[in-house]
Amino acid sequence: MATLSTPSDPGSPDPHDPKDAALLQKMGNDPEVRAAWKRAFDLIAPYRYAYNWSWMGRPAIQFPQDLIALQEIIWRTQPEVIVETGIAHGGSLVFSASMLALLGGEREAIGIDIDVRAHNRAAIEAHPMASRIVMFEGSSVDDALAALVRERVAGRSAMVVLDSNHTADHVARELALYAPLVRAGYFLVVMDTAVEYADPASIVDRPWGPGNSPMTAVDAFLAREPRFVVDAEYDAKLLFTVAPRGYLRAESDPAPA
């Protein structure tokens, strides 16, 4: 298969894209539409909606709408590597690897998890996408592990997806460690910012919740990191999502280390 080169401007839109940007923004700003999303989000929470989906045979634990958004971003920006924190059953990691396989070249998906269960590791390593997957077992906020990831990514264009522990402190530390991997035009996606809007009664036996969520960390991060912005297109059109205001785009390169 022919290899697609990484574009010089990964954020450039398709000039023939049929969507109406003004109408999209109007929809995203419609309070009734937003209220309907919140109502639906609360209603489906007890049914573990995200657990009902898989990608290429592995449970993905994502909303399908977010997977569609991620594939748009991957195809548009063509990163050479995708770094994900949180592996679980491996569906999201397999998804990233499959998208990178379509792009061709020496692209790979890197997954980090504090506990890669033996049955999940075996299934991922036996998967057709295994050759494009690298797994690191350990805490995503461990400095030594993060250094290994940085070393592996060095010199390549990267997209980062944060989806492990959802407390504000943990996500804030992940942002500090992995945001520097993301160059101008590429994306840093923080999943489960919707925890901030969740009914506290729906969060059982978890240390996170409203006021202590990925969105808490994102808001603080954006206040001190002006090179990242919430991508207006995805924030407007991704209504049924676990990551409102979580699709962040780098507008400039990181400062030299």
TORNUKE-387060 format. One record per residue (C-alpha): chain; residue in three letters; x, y, z. Coordinates in nm, 3 decimals, always signed. Layout:
BEGIN
<atom chaine="A" residu="ALA" x="X" y="Y" z="Z"/>
...
//
This chain:
BEGIN
<atom chaine="A" residu="MET" x="+0.000" y="+0.000" z="+0.000"/>
<atom chaine="A" residu="ALA" x="+0.125" y="+0.348" z="-0.080"/>
<atom chaine="A" residu="THR" x="+0.246" y="+0.554" z="+0.213"/>
<atom chaine="A" residu="LEU" x="+0.077" y="+0.886" z="+0.275"/>
<atom chaine="A" residu="SER" x="+0.319" y="+1.157" z="+0.378"/>
<atom chaine="A" residu="THR" x="+0.256" y="+1.373" z="+0.682"/>
<atom chaine="A" residu="PRO" x="+0.117" y="+1.709" z="+0.562"/>
<atom chaine="A" residu="SER" x="+0.310" y="+2.027" z="+0.627"/>
<atom chaine="A" residu="ASP" x="-0.008" y="+2.181" z="+0.764"/>
<atom chaine="A" residu="PRO" x="-0.189" y="+1.897" z="+0.947"/>
<atom chaine="A" residu="GLY" x="-0.477" y="+2.118" z="+1.050"/>
<atom chaine="A" residu="SER" x="-0.572" y="+2.234" z="+0.700"/>
<atom chaine="A" residu="PRO" x="-0.937" y="+2.161" z="+0.611"/>
<atom chaine="A" residu="ASP" x="-1.062" y="+1.998" z="+0.293"/>
<atom chaine="A" residu="PRO" x="-1.181" y="+2.286" z="+0.068"/>
<atom chaine="A" residu="HIS" x="-1.459" y="+2.061" z="-0.065"/>
<atom chaine="A" residu="ASP" x="-1.595" y="+1.965" z="+0.278"/>
<atom chaine="A" residu="PRO" x="-1.976" y="+2.004" z="+0.258"/>
<atom chaine="A" residu="LYS" x="-2.038" y="+2.094" z="+0.622"/>
<atom chaine="A" residu="ASP" x="-2.170" y="+2.441" z="+0.703"/>
<atom chaine="A" residu="ALA" x="-1.932" y="+2.584" z="+0.966"/>
<atom chaine="A" residu="ALA" x="-2.172" y="+2.862" z="+1.071"/>
<atom chaine="A" residu="LEU" x="-2.461" y="+2.620" z="+1.114"/>
<atom chaine="A" residu="LEU" x="-2.237" y="+2.381" z="+1.304"/>
<atom chaine="A" residu="GLN" x="-2.139" y="+2.654" z="+1.551"/>
<atom chaine="A" residu="LYS" x="-2.504" y="+2.755" z="+1.590"/>
<atom chaine="A" residu="MET" x="-2.593" y="+2.397" z="+1.677"/>
<atom chaine="A" residu="GLY" x="-2.306" y="+2.373" z="+1.924"/>
<atom chaine="A" residu="ASN" x="-2.421" y="+2.690" z="+2.099"/>
<atom chaine="A" residu="ASP" x="-2.787" y="+2.592" z="+2.113"/>
<atom chaine="A" residu="PRO" x="-2.876" y="+2.558" z="+2.486"/>
<atom chaine="A" residu="GLU" x="-3.163" y="+2.321" z="+2.413"/>
<atom chaine="A" residu="VAL" x="-2.935" y="+2.089" z="+2.218"/>
<atom chaine="A" residu="ARG" x="-2.677" y="+2.097" z="+2.497"/>
<atom chaine="A" residu="ALA" x="-2.946" y="+2.028" z="+2.757"/>
<atom chaine="A" residu="ALA" x="-3.069" y="+1.731" z="+2.554"/>
<atom chaine="A" residu="TRP" x="-2.715" y="+1.587" z="+2.549"/>
<atom chaine="A" residu="LYS" x="-2.687" y="+1.628" z="+2.926"/>
<atom chaine="A" residu="ARG" x="-3.024" y="+1.460" z="+2.979"/>
<atom chaine="A" residu="ALA" x="-2.933" y="+1.169" z="+2.753"/>
<atom chaine="A" residu="PHE" x="-2.591" y="+1.136" z="+2.920"/>
<atom chaine="A" residu="ASP" x="-2.754" y="+1.103" z="+3.263"/>
<atom chaine="A" residu="LEU" x="-3.016" y="+0.857" z="+3.137"/>
<atom chaine="A" residu="ILE" x="-2.770" y="+0.614" z="+2.979"/>
<atom chaine="A" residu="ALA" x="-2.511" y="+0.624" z="+3.259"/>
<atom chaine="A" residu="PRO" x="-2.668" y="+0.338" z="+3.458"/>
<atom chaine="A" residu="TYR" x="-2.662" y="+0.119" z="+3.145"/>
<atom chaine="A" residu="ARG" x="-2.283" y="+0.150" z="+3.090"/>
<atom chaine="A" residu="TYR" x="-2.339" y="+0.269" z="+2.733"/>
<atom chaine="A" residu="ALA" x="-1.969" y="+0.297" z="+2.646"/>
<atom chaine="A" residu="TYR" x="-1.910" y="-0.069" z="+2.734"/>
<atom chaine="A" residu="ASN" x="-2.137" y="-0.190" z="+2.452"/>
<atom chaine="A" residu="TRP" x="-1.896" y="-0.121" z="+2.165"/>
<atom chaine="A" residu="SER" x="-1.588" y="-0.287" z="+2.020"/>
<atom chaine="A" residu="TRP" x="-1.334" y="-0.224" z="+1.745"/>
<atom chaine="A" residu="MET" x="-1.203" y="-0.515" z="+1.539"/>
<atom chaine="A" residu="GLY" x="-1.305" y="-0.761" z="+1.808"/>
<atom chaine="A" residu="ARG" x="-1.172" y="-0.581" z="+2.116"/>
<atom chaine="A" residu="PRO" x="-1.395" y="-0.388" z="+2.363"/>
<atom chaine="A" residu="ALA" x="-1.329" y="-0.018" z="+2.305"/>
<atom chaine="A" residu="ILE" x="-1.516" y="+0.141" z="+2.600"/>
<atom chaine="A" residu="GLN" x="-1.578" y="+0.457" z="+2.398"/>
<atom chaine="A" residu="PHE" x="-1.877" y="+0.635" z="+2.249"/>
<atom chaine="A" residu="PRO" x="-1.896" y="+0.561" z="+1.874"/>
<atom chaine="A" residu="GLN" x="-1.920" y="+0.934" z="+1.807"/>
<atom chaine="A" residu="ASP" x="-1.579" y="+0.988" z="+1.965"/>
<atom chaine="A" residu="LEU" x="-1.427" y="+0.711" z="+1.753"/>
<atom chaine="A" residu="ILE" x="-1.563" y="+0.880" z="+1.442"/>
<atom chaine="A" residu="ALA" x="-1.412" y="+1.212" z="+1.554"/>
<atom chaine="A" residu="LEU" x="-1.077" y="+1.048" z="+1.629"/>
<atom chaine="A" residu="GLN" x="-1.061" y="+0.886" z="+1.285"/>
<atom chaine="A" residu="GLU" x="-1.133" y="+1.223" z="+1.123"/>
<atom chaine="A" residu="ILE" x="-0.848" y="+1.378" z="+1.319"/>
<atom chaine="A" residu="ILE" x="-0.606" y="+1.092" z="+1.249"/>
<atom chaine="A" residu="TRP" x="-0.680" y="+1.097" z="+0.877"/>
<atom chaine="A" residu="ARG" x="-0.654" y="+1.475" z="+0.860"/>
<atom chaine="A" residu="THR" x="-0.336" y="+1.513" z="+1.061"/>
<atom chaine="A" residu="GLN" x="-0.160" y="+1.183" z="+0.980"/>
<atom chaine="A" residu="PRO" x="+0.048" y="+1.147" z="+1.296"/>
<atom chaine="A" residu="GLU" x="+0.341" y="+0.907" z="+1.293"/>
<atom chaine="A" residu="VAL" x="+0.263" y="+0.786" z="+1.643"/>
<atom chaine="A" residu="ILE" x="-0.038" y="+0.790" z="+1.877"/>
<atom chaine="A" residu="VAL" x="+0.025" y="+0.775" z="+2.251"/>
<atom chaine="A" residu="GLU" x="-0.264" y="+0.657" z="+2.468"/>
<atom chaine="A" residu="THR" x="-0.281" y="+0.636" z="+2.845"/>
<atom chaine="A" residu="GLY" x="-0.518" y="+0.362" z="+2.956"/>
<atom chaine="A" residu="ILE" x="-0.536" y="+0.031" z="+2.768"/>
<atom chaine="A" residu="ALA" x="-0.808" y="-0.174" z="+2.942"/>
<atom chaine="A" residu="HIS" x="-0.925" y="-0.437" z="+2.688"/>
<atom chaine="A" residu="GLY" x="-0.729" y="-0.274" z="+2.408"/>
<atom chaine="A" residu="GLY" x="-1.006" y="-0.171" z="+2.170"/>
<atom chaine="A" residu="SER" x="-0.906" y="+0.193" z="+2.154"/>
<atom chaine="A" residu="LEU" x="-0.540" y="+0.100" z="+2.106"/>
<atom chaine="A" residu="VAL" x="-0.636" y="-0.141" z="+1.825"/>
<atom chaine="A" residu="PHE" x="-0.847" y="+0.137" z="+1.673"/>
<atom chaine="A" residu="SER" x="-0.548" y="+0.375" z="+1.669"/>
<atom chaine="A" residu="ALA" x="-0.321" y="+0.107" z="+1.526"/>
<atom chaine="A" residu="SER" x="-0.571" y="+0.023" z="+1.251"/>
<atom chaine="A" residu="MET" x="-0.601" y="+0.386" z="+1.149"/>
<atom chaine="A" residu="LEU" x="-0.223" y="+0.421" z="+1.139"/>
<atom chaine="A" residu="ALA" x="-0.202" y="+0.103" z="+0.932"/>
<atom chaine="A" residu="LEU" x="-0.430" y="+0.263" z="+0.672"/>
<atom chaine="A" residu="LEU" x="-0.192" y="+0.558" z="+0.655"/>
<atom chaine="A" residu="GLY" x="+0.105" y="+0.326" z="+0.601"/>
<atom chaine="A" residu="GLY" x="+0.469" y="+0.376" z="+0.683"/>
<atom chaine="A" residu="GLU" x="+0.637" y="+0.301" z="+1.013"/>
<atom chaine="A" residu="ARG" x="+0.354" y="+0.436" z="+1.227"/>
<atom chaine="A" residu="GLU" x="+0.269" y="+0.286" z="+1.566"/>
<atom chaine="A" residu="ALA" x="+0.031" y="+0.316" z="+1.860"/>
<atom chaine="A" residu="ILE" x="+0.180" y="+0.329" z="+2.209"/>
<atom chaine="A" residu="GLY" x="-0.038" y="+0.227" z="+2.502"/>
<atom chaine="A" residu="ILE" x="+0.036" y="+0.284" z="+2.871"/>
<atom chaine="A" residu="ASP" x="-0.149" y="+0.116" z="+3.156"/>
<atom chaine="A" residu="ILE" x="-0.070" y="+0.059" z="+3.521"/>
<atom chaine="A" residu="ASP" x="-0.203" y="-0.298" z="+3.496"/>
<atom chaine="A" residu="VAL" x="-0.225" y="-0.477" z="+3.161"/>
<atom chaine="A" residu="ARG" x="-0.425" y="-0.787" z="+3.252"/>
<atom chaine="A" residu="ALA" x="-0.277" y="-1.112" z="+3.118"/>
<atom chaine="A" residu="HIS" x="-0.584" y="-1.205" z="+2.911"/>
<atom chaine="A" residu="ASN" x="-0.598" y="-0.857" z="+2.756"/>
<atom chaine="A" residu="ARG" x="-0.227" y="-0.860" z="+2.676"/>
<atom chaine="A" residu="ALA" x="-0.259" y="-1.200" z="+2.514"/>
<atom chaine="A" residu="ALA" x="-0.555" y="-1.088" z="+2.301"/>
<atom chaine="A" residu="ILE" x="-0.381" y="-0.767" z="+2.192"/>
<atom chaine="A" residu="GLU" x="-0.056" y="-0.946" z="+2.109"/>
<atom chaine="A" residu="ALA" x="-0.249" y="-1.200" z="+1.900"/>
<atom chaine="A" residu="HIS" x="-0.443" y="-0.932" z="+1.713"/>
<atom chaine="A" residu="PRO" x="-0.374" y="-0.857" z="+1.344"/>
<atom chaine="A" residu="MET" x="-0.278" y="-0.502" z="+1.447"/>
<atom chaine="A" residu="ALA" x="-0.023" y="-0.621" z="+1.704"/>
<atom chaine="A" residu="SER" x="+0.278" y="-0.532" z="+1.488"/>
<atom chaine="A" residu="ARG" x="+0.182" y="-0.164" z="+1.517"/>
<atom chaine="A" residu="ILE" x="+0.124" y="-0.170" z="+1.893"/>
<atom chaine="A" residu="VAL" x="+0.373" y="-0.109" z="+2.174"/>
<atom chaine="A" residu="MET" x="+0.259" y="-0.146" z="+2.536"/>
<atom chaine="A" residu="PHE" x="+0.422" y="-0.003" z="+2.847"/>
<atom chaine="A" residu="GLU" x="+0.303" y="-0.136" z="+3.182"/>
<atom chaine="A" residu="GLY" x="+0.329" y="+0.110" z="+3.467"/>
<atom chaine="A" residu="SER" x="+0.183" y="+0.436" z="+3.588"/>
<atom chaine="A" residu="SER" x="+0.139" y="+0.695" z="+3.313"/>
<atom chaine="A" residu="VAL" x="+0.259" y="+0.960" z="+3.559"/>
<atom chaine="A" residu="ASP" x="+0.580" y="+0.778" z="+3.647"/>
<atom chaine="A" residu="ASP" x="+0.867" y="+0.999" z="+3.536"/>
<atom chaine="A" residu="ALA" x="+1.089" y="+0.709" z="+3.426"/>
<atom chaine="A" residu="LEU" x="+0.814" y="+0.552" z="+3.216"/>
<atom chaine="A" residu="ALA" x="+0.722" y="+0.886" z="+3.059"/>
<atom chaine="A" residu="ALA" x="+1.090" y="+0.933" z="+2.971"/>
<atom chaine="A" residu="LEU" x="+1.087" y="+0.596" z="+2.788"/>
<atom chaine="A" residu="VAL" x="+0.782" y="+0.705" z="+2.591"/>
<atom chaine="A" residu="ARG" x="+0.939" y="+1.040" z="+2.503"/>
<atom chaine="A" residu="GLU" x="+1.252" y="+0.860" z="+2.386"/>
<atom chaine="A" residu="ARG" x="+1.049" y="+0.631" z="+2.160"/>
<atom chaine="A" residu="VAL" x="+0.845" y="+0.919" z="+2.017"/>
<atom chaine="A" residu="ALA" x="+1.141" y="+1.154" z="+1.967"/>
<atom chaine="A" residu="GLY" x="+1.155" y="+1.313" z="+1.623"/>
<atom chaine="A" residu="ARG" x="+0.810" y="+1.193" z="+1.515"/>
<atom chaine="A" residu="SER" x="+0.478" y="+1.373" z="+1.489"/>
<atom chaine="A" residu="ALA" x="+0.251" y="+1.258" z="+1.771"/>
<atom chaine="A" residu="MET" x="-0.112" y="+1.263" z="+1.876"/>
<atom chaine="A" residu="VAL" x="-0.191" y="+1.199" z="+2.244"/>
<atom chaine="A" residu="VAL" x="-0.508" y="+1.056" z="+2.398"/>
<atom chaine="A" residu="LEU" x="-0.541" y="+1.064" z="+2.778"/>
<atom chaine="A" residu="ASP" x="-0.785" y="+0.807" z="+2.917"/>
<atom chaine="A" residu="SER" x="-0.662" y="+0.648" z="+3.239"/>
<atom chaine="A" residu="ASN" x="-0.725" y="+0.771" z="+3.594"/>
<atom chaine="A" residu="HIS" x="-0.976" y="+1.059" z="+3.571"/>
<atom chaine="A" residu="THR" x="-0.890" y="+1.260" z="+3.882"/>
<atom chaine="A" residu="ALA" x="-0.786" y="+1.619" z="+3.820"/>
<atom chaine="A" residu="ASP" x="-0.440" y="+1.572" z="+3.973"/>
<atom chaine="A" residu="HIS" x="-0.365" y="+1.263" z="+3.766"/>
<atom chaine="A" residu="VAL" x="-0.478" y="+1.420" z="+3.439"/>
<atom chaine="A" residu="ALA" x="-0.288" y="+1.739" z="+3.520"/>
<atom chaine="A" residu="ARG" x="+0.030" y="+1.536" z="+3.562"/>
<atom chaine="A" residu="GLU" x="-0.034" y="+1.348" z="+3.237"/>
<atom chaine="A" residu="LEU" x="-0.083" y="+1.680" z="+3.058"/>
<atom chaine="A" residu="ALA" x="+0.248" y="+1.806" z="+3.192"/>
<atom chaine="A" residu="LEU" x="+0.430" y="+1.490" z="+3.081"/>
<atom chaine="A" residu="TYR" x="+0.276" y="+1.423" z="+2.740"/>
<atom chaine="A" residu="ALA" x="+0.157" y="+1.757" z="+2.600"/>
<atom chaine="A" residu="PRO" x="+0.516" y="+1.843" z="+2.499"/>
<atom chaine="A" residu="LEU" x="+0.500" y="+1.554" z="+2.249"/>
<atom chaine="A" residu="VAL" x="+0.234" y="+1.735" z="+2.043"/>
<atom chaine="A" residu="ARG" x="+0.350" y="+1.970" z="+1.768"/>
<atom chaine="A" residu="ALA" x="+0.158" y="+2.251" z="+1.598"/>
<atom chaine="A" residu="GLY" x="-0.155" y="+2.130" z="+1.421"/>
<atom chaine="A" residu="TYR" x="-0.174" y="+1.797" z="+1.604"/>
<atom chaine="A" residu="PHE" x="-0.419" y="+1.697" z="+1.876"/>
<atom chaine="A" residu="LEU" x="-0.413" y="+1.625" z="+2.246"/>
<atom chaine="A" residu="VAL" x="-0.743" y="+1.458" z="+2.340"/>
<atom chaine="A" residu="VAL" x="-0.854" y="+1.435" z="+2.702"/>
<atom chaine="A" residu="MET" x="-1.129" y="+1.178" z="+2.741"/>
<atom chaine="A" residu="ASP" x="-1.405" y="+1.177" z="+3.004"/>
<atom chaine="A" residu="THR" x="-1.417" y="+1.551" z="+3.063"/>
<atom chaine="A" residu="ALA" x="-1.794" y="+1.484" z="+3.075"/>
<atom chaine="A" residu="VAL" x="-1.741" y="+1.362" z="+3.432"/>
<atom chaine="A" residu="GLU" x="-1.765" y="+1.729" z="+3.523"/>
<atom chaine="A" residu="TYR" x="-2.131" y="+1.729" z="+3.417"/>
<atom chaine="A" residu="ALA" x="-2.226" y="+1.389" z="+3.555"/>
<atom chaine="A" residu="ASP" x="-2.482" y="+1.326" z="+3.824"/>
<atom chaine="A" residu="PRO" x="-2.266" y="+1.250" z="+4.131"/>
<atom chaine="A" residu="ALA" x="-2.505" y="+0.967" z="+4.218"/>
<atom chaine="A" residu="SER" x="-2.403" y="+0.790" z="+3.896"/>
<atom chaine="A" residu="ILE" x="-2.035" y="+0.778" z="+3.999"/>
<atom chaine="A" residu="VAL" x="-1.991" y="+0.486" z="+4.237"/>
<atom chaine="A" residu="ASP" x="-1.663" y="+0.375" z="+4.395"/>
<atom chaine="A" residu="ARG" x="-1.455" y="+0.619" z="+4.192"/>
<atom chaine="A" residu="PRO" x="-1.224" y="+0.892" z="+4.326"/>
<atom chaine="A" residu="TRP" x="-1.328" y="+1.141" z="+4.056"/>
<atom chaine="A" residu="GLY" x="-1.641" y="+1.347" z="+4.003"/>
<atom chaine="A" residu="PRO" x="-1.763" y="+1.703" z="+3.935"/>
<atom chaine="A" residu="GLY" x="-1.497" y="+1.946" z="+4.056"/>
<atom chaine="A" residu="ASN" x="-1.232" y="+1.672" z="+4.046"/>
<atom chaine="A" residu="SER" x="-1.240" y="+1.563" z="+3.684"/>
<atom chaine="A" residu="PRO" x="-1.041" y="+1.571" z="+3.360"/>
<atom chaine="A" residu="MET" x="-1.217" y="+1.897" z="+3.274"/>
<atom chaine="A" residu="THR" x="-1.088" y="+2.049" z="+3.598"/>
<atom chaine="A" residu="ALA" x="-0.737" y="+1.966" z="+3.479"/>
<atom chaine="A" residu="VAL" x="-0.803" y="+2.084" z="+3.121"/>
<atom chaine="A" residu="ASP" x="-0.929" y="+2.425" z="+3.235"/>
<atom chaine="A" residu="ALA" x="-0.618" y="+2.479" z="+3.448"/>
<atom chaine="A" residu="PHE" x="-0.393" y="+2.352" z="+3.167"/>
<atom chaine="A" residu="LEU" x="-0.542" y="+2.586" z="+2.905"/>
<atom chaine="A" residu="ALA" x="-0.504" y="+2.882" z="+3.141"/>
<atom chaine="A" residu="ARG" x="-0.126" y="+2.831" z="+3.153"/>
<atom chaine="A" residu="GLU" x="-0.059" y="+2.674" z="+2.810"/>
<atom chaine="A" residu="PRO" x="-0.169" y="+2.922" z="+2.543"/>
<atom chaine="A" residu="ARG" x="-0.027" y="+2.709" z="+2.263"/>
<atom chaine="A" residu="PHE" x="-0.328" y="+2.475" z="+2.301"/>
<atom chaine="A" residu="VAL" x="-0.690" y="+2.563" z="+2.225"/>
<atom chaine="A" residu="VAL" x="-1.019" y="+2.374" z="+2.239"/>
<atom chaine="A" residu="ASP" x="-1.087" y="+2.285" z="+1.875"/>
<atom chaine="A" residu="ALA" x="-1.401" y="+2.481" z="+1.785"/>
<atom chaine="A" residu="GLU" x="-1.524" y="+2.238" z="+1.519"/>
<atom chaine="A" residu="TYR" x="-1.518" y="+1.928" z="+1.737"/>
<atom chaine="A" residu="ASP" x="-1.650" y="+2.109" z="+2.041"/>
<atom chaine="A" residu="ALA" x="-1.950" y="+2.226" z="+1.837"/>
<atom chaine="A" residu="LYS" x="-2.037" y="+1.913" z="+1.642"/>
<atom chaine="A" residu="LEU" x="-1.948" y="+1.639" z="+1.893"/>
<atom chaine="A" residu="LEU" x="-2.258" y="+1.665" z="+2.105"/>
<atom chaine="A" residu="PHE" x="-2.295" y="+1.305" z="+2.220"/>
<atom chaine="A" residu="THR" x="-1.942" y="+1.266" z="+2.357"/>
<atom chaine="A" residu="VAL" x="-1.748" y="+1.175" z="+2.669"/>
<atom chaine="A" residu="ALA" x="-1.502" y="+1.456" z="+2.595"/>
<atom chaine="A" residu="PRO" x="-1.670" y="+1.798" z="+2.574"/>
<atom chaine="A" residu="ARG" x="-1.396" y="+2.063" z="+2.552"/>
<atom chaine="A" residu="GLY" x="-1.150" y="+1.775" z="+2.551"/>
<atom chaine="A" residu="TYR" x="-1.034" y="+1.794" z="+2.189"/>
<atom chaine="A" residu="LEU" x="-0.732" y="+2.022" z="+2.216"/>
<atom chaine="A" residu="ARG" x="-0.528" y="+2.138" z="+1.918"/>
<atom chaine="A" residu="ALA" x="-0.173" y="+2.269" z="+1.938"/>
<atom chaine="A" residu="GLU" x="-0.132" y="+2.602" z="+1.761"/>
<atom chaine="A" residu="SER" x="+0.245" y="+2.616" z="+1.799"/>
<atom chaine="A" residu="ASP" x="+0.534" y="+2.380" z="+1.862"/>
<atom chaine="A" residu="PRO" x="+0.652" y="+2.301" z="+2.216"/>
<atom chaine="A" residu="ALA" x="+0.945" y="+2.497" z="+2.351"/>
<atom chaine="A" residu="PRO" x="+1.281" y="+2.319" z="+2.305"/>
<atom chaine="A" residu="ALA" x="+1.364" y="+2.088" z="+2.595"/>
//
